[in-house]
Amino acid sequence: MKQFQLVFKFLIISFFAFNSAIAQSDYKVNEHYNKQEVYISMRDGVKLHTTIYSPKDKSQEYPIIMQRTPYSSRPYGKDKFRRSIGPNTQLMKEGNIIVYQDVRGRWMSEGVYDNMRPYIPNKKGNEIDEASDTYDTIEWLVNNVDNNNGNVGTWGISYPGFYATYSLLSEHPALKAASPQAPIGDFYFDDFHHNGAYLLSYWRATALFGYMKGQPTNKSWYKFPKMGTEDQYQFFMDYMPLSKLDQFYGEDNIFWQQLKQHPNYDEFWQKRGIIQHLANVDIKPAVMTVGGLFDAEDLYGPFNTYKTIEKNNNNYNSVVFGPWSHGDWARNYKRQVVGNIYFGDNLSEEFQTNYATKFFNHFLKNKGDVKSLAEAHVFDTGAKQWDNYATWPPKNTTPTDFYLVDNQKLSSQAANTKETFISDPNKPVPYTEDIKVVFTPRKFMTDDQRFSARRPDVLVYETDVLTEDMKLSGEVLADLNVATTGTASDWIVKIIDVYPSDTKNTDDIQDHLKLSNYHMMVRSEVFRGRFRDGFNNPKPFKPNKKTNVKITLQDINHTFKKGHKLQIQVQSTFFPYIDVNPQTYVDNIFEATKEDFKAQTHTVFGDSKLVLPVVNK
């Protein structure tokens, strides 16, 4: 029970993103808002539980700002109020009609839940999806909630961010603004997979999405598996191969069965992605997509949401990326710290005041303007300052090749060299040196990578000490030429900022670490090599044959400062952030046997490179 309470507390913090500053203030929601709970009928007759907070001051009309969520619109009961409502403090205090809705099949809503429910273009009759549920909800709200001004906005973080993106497909004329924040874009590239690799670190979250409920309920109907240890690395080593985890999730966990049955990017996953549909609808509402540059859960979604809308539509479209982990922008920490690295003070408050509030007020209340807001407001995680760009990625960059040559060097020229290492599935490289159990990983996104650089199964390449600042802004490609003695392999690429030896510690550094020579991870990505010719087209490697593997890393905006070094690490395990590849090709890794797991020698050739977006001087 204690473990469940801790996990649920995490979910409350993560997904509802309660503003800690609000909770500590004297502002009482029940003194300023009335609350009502209603059931809104959808076009197929299913009723969705909806909570409406309306300002008590009836002297003016207010827009509606709505969040649709699978994580509960708690607390239930007309006399029970949230400690905070809406996207932030300012929007709550100045007055807006704030709406929360349990999506179909979750908590107090009726119907059957479908994880990442597919969008249906050109719906007929009573066909439903989350777009039609959004449309029907907005239609009811603007016609039945007193003192609304006819304008609606949506927002949400993480999975609720997915529903905020989905609202853009509803095409309801009252929807004027949407802010998808860390939105899931596709479960094959966010959260549960990265580039075809299964994210073992999200295994426990399968409980949250996999168990169905029979009727509306205000109590949790799912249970999280008990691990019985504080050593997560060892737990997953003891339950390898993946089939051993079946004892924790049976056939009643539908999502676990779906994960096992669909290891490739087949039609099941393809139709659940939302990104591709943003290119096929005329999006009229204004959009502000928000993300954290150190969000271990959802980076693919926000980057690709913004880029796809920007490429295919003419609406107001902007993006904000700060030095945040998952959901940090919705909290009011004075010091913004991710892992061991301090980035500045009041960064979330700056976003809430100068971006989110202005965005919603302009498009929902016709108040103020957004001319002062940059289309892309992106934090430089090396220089530790905000940058404003006319678009993202910025135009003033040059794609520059950094070749992985011998003697641990990054070079501007390819070399006829090669580096090898032995990858042993029984001794995988940890993704963190911390010994603890986490529900979903976060701090490792800026973790010190010295422990990894000093392993024989990790290749290291770096520049000389930089004599001047070098800024990278935009998209990153790892273009590797590799070989393996086996028939399957994963490839992990990490971009690292090596600090000078005289760097002074801050109060945020872990006791066993120093910032002297700190190896800060700026970006990392995994790629399951079987998908090098397409995520729906897996194929084995031919042993010892040189093979090209291209890996798209998520975008960065980072200045490697004078006196620092740029380092690249290449490895084949990242455990237990991702599962261990057996390195013997199997059709379905969830069905791999113990005998499939074999140590293999991997090779990286000297014509492998990273293509990095160097900002022009």
NORMO-V859486 format. One record per run of one state. SS is the DSSP state (a for helix, b for strand, c for the rest). FROM is the first residue (numbers start at 1). TO is the last residue. If there is no record, write none. Layout:
[[SS FROM TO] [SS FROM TO]]
This chain:
[[c 1 1] [a 2 16] [c 17 19] [a 20 24] [c 25 28] [a 29 32] [b 33 41] [c 42 46] [b 47 55] [c 56 61] [b 62 69] [c 70 88] [a 89 94] [c 95 96] [b 97 102] [c 103 129] [a 130 144] [c 145 147] [b 148 157] [c 158 158] [a 159 167] [c 168 174] [b 175 181] [c 182 192] [b 193 194] [c 195 196] [b 197 198] [c 199 199] [a 200 210] [b 211 211] [c 212 231] [a 232 238] [c 239 241] [a 242 247] [c 248 252] [b 253 253] [a 254 261] [c 262 266] [a 267 270] [c 271 274] [a 275 279] [c 280 285] [b 286 292] [c 293 299] [a 300 312] [c 313 316] [b 317 322] [c 323 327] [a 328 330] [c 331 334] [b 335 338] [c 339 340] [b 341 345] [c 346 346] [a 347 365] [c 366 375] [b 376 380] [c 381 384] [b 385 389] [c 390 396] [b 397 405] [c 406 408] [b 409 411] [c 412 417] [b 418 423] [c 424 424] [a 425 427] [c 428 429] [b 430 430] [c 431 442] [a 443 446] [c 447 447] [b 448 448] [c 449 449] [a 450 453] [c 454 458] [b 459 462] [c 463 469] [b 470 484] [c 485 489] [b 490 498] [c 499 518] [b 519 528] [a 529 531] [c 532 546] [b 547 560] [c 561 564] [b 565 571] [c 572 574] [b 575 575] [c 576 588] [a 589 591] [c 592 593] [a 594 596] [c 597 599] [b 600 605] [c 606 608] [b 609 615] [c 616 617]]
